[in-house]
Amino acid sequence: MSSVLISGGRVIDPANGLDALRDVLIRDGVIAGVESPGGFAGVEAQHLDAADCIVSPGFIDVHVHLREPGQTYKETIATGTAAAAAGGFTSVVAMPNTVPVNDTPESMAWMLDAARNPAIRLFAMPAVTEGSMGECLTDFAALAKAGAVGFTDDGKPVLHDAMMRAALLEAGRLGLVISQHAEDTRISPSSGINAGALAFRLGLRGMSVEAESSIVERDIRLLREIEKTDGVRAQLHVQHISTACALDAVRAAKAEGLHVTCEAAPHHFTLNENAIGNFCTNAKMNPPLRVEADRLAVIAGLLDGTVDCIATDHAPHARHEKEQEFERAPNGITGLETALGLALKVLHREHGASLTRIIELMSAAPAAIARLGNAGSLTSSKWGDVTVFDAGAEWTYSAAQTRSKSRNTPFDGVGMLGQVKATVVAGRIVFRA
């Protein structure tokens, strides 16, 4: 394999406490070294000029929907990972709500087959229960052997206590995470709008904050019980956390020492429910956009460490699906190409998060959650996955220019801060602006 020399950039590597002008050499697909400027003079390598840019470990998204197999009119593995590369992501974790559901070693093998032409590294979290129906656990051991980095019924919660307890226990014994979609559908429906004044004005039945927090609190109780009675330190990951009360529960569980992590999506720290306006379906998602106090609580959680990582919940849908009545339109928006621009704009510029913290939220932290031991840092011999971006670049996102197959976003025409200039995977430049 060829070598790539990334020179002239400000290297920020949170895992190694590095923030300095450095050159990075990738050889044979792995990090060969990080040296002071000019330290690799004379080395034969493809040159990537990173002057005036940030050089960081490659971004990782632990929550994407690639729609293949079964819904390739929305997205494919090839188009979704191309969008990810343009957003600076070098690894993504695909959710199992495909058609059919990814719940067997055979479906895992199909998805991870290199013939699917992923532009970057592709990992998968198969279903917790068969068909994501909540009735019978999948074969965790066989799925782990097939490459699972965790388990989730994403899009659906594991509602029954006994089933969730069994899942946490079995995954904990395997050293893998249960990633939970926190929504108690027995309390309120998956309506795509927050229960409150806006839903009342529009005549819609909203999703309450309690529907999220009750599942988070239940799962934390089960986690505590398993650790005490079974002696297993299981790991719970809360997906797309959106409410102050759920954040309070996670914060308390962390203080207690339980192995709980959570993610926040860019739309939940950027927008509140007012983005829906008069039935804007491109602002319909699950969990829904909440009130401003919840948005600010998510930001506070990202700043104080309660929220462990940023994950996009990239959920492409075809135009005709979103151009329906609000109640009938599907939940979800695209997000891979706007994540960095929103994180830097909202968290860094507006709320003072350091670049180191932003990069940690998008690299080292998600690598730890998915147990990707060779990702998330620029340590020698780790994967040669690097993101190069201009942290000061201001630009406007255009959905018409997306690499995704779908354009369902509330951020079309919205200004961004920070632009990806190059994405490198295993020493191969997979995107260059």
N, C-alpha and C positions, 0 to 999 in steps of 0.2 A: 504493500500500500504506500501511497505517496505521503509526503510530509506537508504540513501547513504551518506557516509562521504568521501569527497574528501580532502585529507590532504597532507601537506608538499609542496604545490605548491606556486608559485608566482601568486597571484590573480591580474589580471588587468581588471578593470571594468570601462570603460570610462564614462559611464552614472553617476557613483557615485564618480568619481575622485579618484578611489582606485588603488594603485599599491604597494602591500606589500605581505609579506608571511602571508598567512591566510589559515584557514580550512573552507570548505563550507559544510553545512549540507542541504540535501534535504529530506523532509519528506512529504508523501502523495502527491507527484508529484510537490511540489512547494518548493521554497527556504525557508528554516526554519531559516537560519542565516549564517552570515560570522563572524568568530571569530579568534583571535590570535591563533597561533599554540598550540594545546593541549586544547583549549577552550571547546571542546566537549568530553573531556575524560569521559569515562563511558557510553556514549550514545551507545545504541545498533543500529548498522547500518552495511550495507555492506560497506567494506572499499575499496577505490580506492586511491592507492598511486600515488601522483603527484609530488614526489620529482624531482627536476631539471627540472620541466616543468612549462609552463604557463597555468593558469586556467582562462578561460574567459567566458563571456556569449556565449551561443550557436550561431554559425554563421547562417546567414539568407541569402538566395539567392532569389531575387525578379524577377528572369528571367531564367526559365528553360523550356525545352521542354521534356515532358515525353512520347509523341507519342501515348498514350492510351486514347481513343479508336482509332482504325483504322489503326495504323502502328506499331503494336506490334512486328513486325520482327526487328524493329530498337531499341525499348526500351519499357519497361512496367513501370507502377507506382512502382511495387515492385523492379525491377532492378535499375531504376533511383534513387529512394530514398535510396537504398542500397549504390550506388555510392556516393550519397550526404552524408550519414552517415560516410563513409570512408574518406570523405573530410572535416569532422568536422561540417557539416551543420545539424542543428536541425530543421530547417523550410525551405521549398522552396515554391515558388509561380509558379504554372504551367501556361503556356501560352495557348491560346485557339485554336491554329491552329492544332487541331486534326481532325479526320475524323469520324463523322461530327464535325463541329466547335462547340466549347462550347459557346453557345449563348442563352441558355434558363435555367430557374430554374431546369428543369428536367435533363439537361446535367450536370449542376453543382452538383446536388444531386448524380448522377451516379459517377462522378469523385471523389467526396469527401467521398463516401461510404467507411467505414473502411474495407469492404470486399476486396478492391483493395490491401490490405496488404502493405500500406506504412511503410517504416522503421522508418520514422520521421514524423513530422507534415507537412501536405500538405494543401496548400491554393491555390486559383485559381483567376486569372483575366479573366473573360469571355470577349467576343468580344464587341467592341464599336458598331459595326453595324452588322446587320443580315448576317450571313455567312461570315463576314469580307469583304463584298462586297462594303462597302462605300456608300450604298444607303438609308438605313433606320436604325435609332437607335434601339438597343435592349431595352428591358424593364429594365432600370437601377434600378428602385425601387424594382422590383421583384427579380432581380439578387442580389441586395444588401441584401435583406431579406434571400436569399438562401446562403449567405456567401461570396459574392464577396468582395475582398479587393482592387478593382480598376477595370479599364476597359482598354482593349487594342485590337487593330487589329493586334498585333505583326506579323511581317513578311510582313505586308502591312501598308502603311501610310494611315491616314485619309486625303485624298487629298483636298476635297472641303471645302472651307472656312466656308460656312454656316453649314455644317455637323460638323466640328470640333468645331465651336463656340457653337452649340447646345449641343455637348457632354461635353465640358468643363463646360458649365453652369449647366447642369443637374447633372453631377457628383459633381460639387462644392456645389450644394444645398444639396446633400446627404453626403457631407464630405468625398468623395472618390477621388482618383487620376485618371487622364487619363495618361496612359503610352504610349508614342508615338514612333513608329518606324519612325525615321526622314529620309525620303528618298523621294525626288520628282522624281518619275519615268517618269515624263514628260520631265525632263532635261537630264537624262542619265539612262541607263538600270541597272538592278540588276545583273551585270556581274561577281561579285565576285573578281574583280581586280580594283585597283585604276587607274584613268585616269592619265597617265603620261608616263615616258620613258619606264618602264618595259612593260606596256600594248602595247605600240607602237612596242617594239622589238618583242613581242610575237604575234603581229598581232591581238590583242584583243581590243574590245571597252570597255574602262574603265568607272567606276563610278566617276563622278567629286565630288570635295569637296562641290561645290555649291548645289548639289542635297541634301546634308545633311543640310547645313547651311540655305538654303532658307526655309525649313520646320520649323526649329527651330525658325528662325526670325519671320515667319508668326504666329506660335503658340504663341510666346511671345506677339506679337501685339494683338492677340485675347484675351489673358489673361488680358492684360492691359485694353482693351476695356470693357471686362465683369466687371472688378472691378470698373471701372469708371461709366459705364452706368447702370449696373444691381445691383451694390452693393454686388456682390458675390465674395468672395475670393476663386477662383478656384485654383486647383493645377495641374500643368503640370510636368510630369516626362519624361525626354528625355532618351531613351534607348541607350545603347552601343555607347556613343558619341566617335567620332574617329578623329575629325578635329580641328585644332587650331581656325578656324573661327567660328565654332559652339560653341566652348568653350568660345570664346570672347563674343558671344551673351548671353550665359548663365551667364557669370560673370557680365555683365552689367545689366542684368535683376535682378539678386540677389542684386546688389548695389542699384537698384531702389526700392527694397522691394517687388518685385513680388514673388509669391510662385512657384518657379521653382526649381526642383531638377534634377539631372542627375546621370547616372551610367557609369562606365567604365568596360570593360571586360579585364581579364588578358592578352588575346592575343593582345589587342590593346596597352597595355603598355609594352609588352615584345618583340613583333616582329614588323618589318616593311615589306613593300611589297617585299623585297628581299627574304623572306622566300618562296615565290612562286617558285623561281628559274625557272626551265623549266617545267612549268605547273603542279606543285604539288597541287593536288586537296585537300589534307589535310590541306592546307593553304588557301583554298577558303572559304570565309565567306561573310556575308552581315551585316553591312558595311564591305568593304574590308580592309585588312591591308593597311596602308597609308605609306607616306614617313617618314623618320626619324624625321623630324621637327614636324610632327603631333604626332608621338609617344612621343616625349619629351614634347610636349604641354599637352598631356593626363597626363603624370606623374606630370607635374607642377600643373595641375588642381587637381589631387589627393592630392598633398602636401599642396596646399593653400586653399582648401575647396571648390573650384568651383565644383569639382566632389564630390558628396555626398556619394556614396557607390560603392563597387565592386560587380558586378553581372556577372555570368559566361556566360550567353546565351548558356548554355549546349544544344547542338543540335546534337544528335546522328543520324548517317546514316549507313546503311548496307555497307559492303565492296564492293559489286557489284555496288552499286550506286556511290561510290567515284572512282571506277576503270573504269572510262569512260573518254572521251575527256573532257578537262577543261570546255568547254562551256556547256556540258550536265550534268556534275556532280553537285549535289545539294550543296547549301551553308551551312556552319556550321561545328563546331567541338565539341567534348565533352570537358568538362571543370571542372566538379565538384571535381574530385580527384587531380587536379593540381593547383587549385586557391590559396591555402595557400602557397604552395611551391614556386610559381611564385611571389606572393605578397611580401613574405619575401626576396626572392632573389633579385628582381628588385627594389622594393620600399624601403625596409629596408636596405639591405646591400649595394646596389649600389647607392641609392639616399638619404639615411639618414632618411627616415620616421621612426618615433618612433613605438614601438610595440603598444603603446596606440592608435596611429592613425590607424594602420593596423586593430586592433580589432574593433575600432569604425566604420571603413568602412565596416566591415563584420558582425556587430551585431547591435549596437544601431541605426546607421543611416538607414539601410534597414528596421528595425523594425518601425521606425518613418514614413518612406515613405508608407509602407503597413498598417499603423495604427494598428500594433500588439502591443497593450499596455501592454501585459503581457510578452513580449519578449524583448531581447536586454539589460537586466541588471541582476545583481544578488541581487536586492532588495528583502527583505523579502516579501513573499506571491506571488512574480512573478513566472512564470513557472520555474520548475526545469530543465532548459535546459543549458547544460554546454559543452564547448569544452576544452579538455586538449591536449596540443601539446608541443613538444620539439622544441623550436625556433632555436636551434643550430644544429639540425640533418641535415646532408647532405646525400642525397639519389638520386637514379636515377629512374625516372618514367618508368614503363614498361606497354605499352598498353595491352600486353598479360595477365596481371594480373588484369585488370580493372574489377570492379563489374558491370559496364554498359554492356548493350547488344552489344554495338558498340565500335569500336576502332579507329574512325576517329579523329586523333589528330596529330598536328605537333610536339608534345612534347615527342614522344616515344624515349626513350634513353637519354633524357635531364636531367641534374642535377637540383635538387631542394634543397631549404633551408627551413627547418622547416617541421616537420612530425607530423601528428595527432596521438595521443596515445590512446585517448578515446573520445567517443561522448555519451553524456547522454541526454535523452529526457524524461521529466516528471519523473525524478528519476530512469529511466531505462537505463542501459548501452546497447546501440544499436550497438556500434562498439568498439572494443578493439584491438589494434595492438599487 
